[in-house]
Amino acid sequence: MRNSTSKNSVIVTTLLSALFFCFILVLGSISPLADSGPNVNTFGSTGLWLSLGMVLFLYLLPLAFYMLGMHFLKFVMAAFCSIGLLIAASTLLLMPALFLFRLEDFPGSLASIIGIMISCLGLLITNIVWFVAAFKRPSATVQESV
């Protein structure tokens, strides 16, 4: 029973992590950061769709094989999850710095910045929960003799 519950937890948190990561990409493409350089994805561009496709591919392919019983892929997913943690944490720290120190021009874009920060916080929490769900050791049950 514990194994299937653990597997379901890994599946659900992986899907939530993919969703939050896609939110970050989409919200970043409609924020002022989309105008910060020539190689940045803008909303509806081919680059954005390719980025979303690549993220979903990298999340869903190992997950599909994990669901088929290849449990060693949990370590591959852990590597991707670690990268997601680094991206979420750095973005979560970078956004207020850009806004407070006026390194970027943010006229009337506070809502998109807050949306990115909320998505980063969601990704951060989800990935931490993923590690707990994926690598939690089963607790030993103590049986009392009657």
JOURCOR-V870826 format. One record per backbone hydrogen bond with DSSP energy under -0.5 kcal/mol. CO is the residue of the C=O (numbers start at 1). NH is the residue of the N-H. If there is no record, write none. Layout:
BEGIN
co=<CO | CO>
nh=<NH | NH>
END
This chain:
BEGIN
co=<1 | 2 | 3 | 4 | 5 | 6 | 7 | 8 | 9 | 10 | 11 | 12 | 13 | 14 | 15 | 16 | 17 | 18 | 19 | 20 | 21 | 22 | 23 | 24 | 25 | 26 | 27 | 27 | 29 | 31 | 32 | 33 | 37 | 42 | 45 | 46 | 47 | 48 | 49 | 50 | 51 | 52 | 53 | 54 | 55 | 56 | 57 | 59 | 60 | 61 | 62 | 63 | 64 | 65 | 66 | 69 | 70 | 71 | 72 | 72 | 73 | 74 | 75 | 76 | 77 | 78 | 79 | 80 | 81 | 82 | 83 | 84 | 85 | 86 | 87 | 88 | 89 | 90 | 91 | 92 | 93 | 94 | 95 | 96 | 97 | 98 | 98 | 99 | 104 | 106 | 106 | 109 | 110 | 111 | 112 | 113 | 114 | 115 | 116 | 117 | 118 | 119 | 120 | 121 | 122 | 123 | 124 | 125 | 126 | 127 | 128 | 129 | 130 | 131 | 132 | 141 | 142>
nh=<5 | 6 | 7 | 8 | 9 | 10 | 11 | 12 | 13 | 14 | 15 | 16 | 17 | 18 | 19 | 20 | 21 | 22 | 23 | 24 | 25 | 26 | 27 | 28 | 29 | 30 | 30 | 31 | 43 | 34 | 35 | 36 | 40 | 45 | 49 | 50 | 51 | 52 | 53 | 54 | 55 | 56 | 57 | 58 | 59 | 60 | 61 | 63 | 64 | 65 | 66 | 67 | 68 | 70 | 69 | 71 | 73 | 74 | 75 | 76 | 77 | 78 | 79 | 80 | 81 | 82 | 83 | 84 | 85 | 86 | 87 | 88 | 89 | 90 | 91 | 92 | 93 | 94 | 95 | 96 | 97 | 98 | 99 | 100 | 101 | 103 | 104 | 102 | 106 | 108 | 109 | 113 | 114 | 115 | 116 | 117 | 118 | 119 | 120 | 121 | 122 | 123 | 124 | 125 | 126 | 127 | 128 | 129 | 130 | 131 | 132 | 133 | 134 | 135 | 136 | 143 | 144>
END
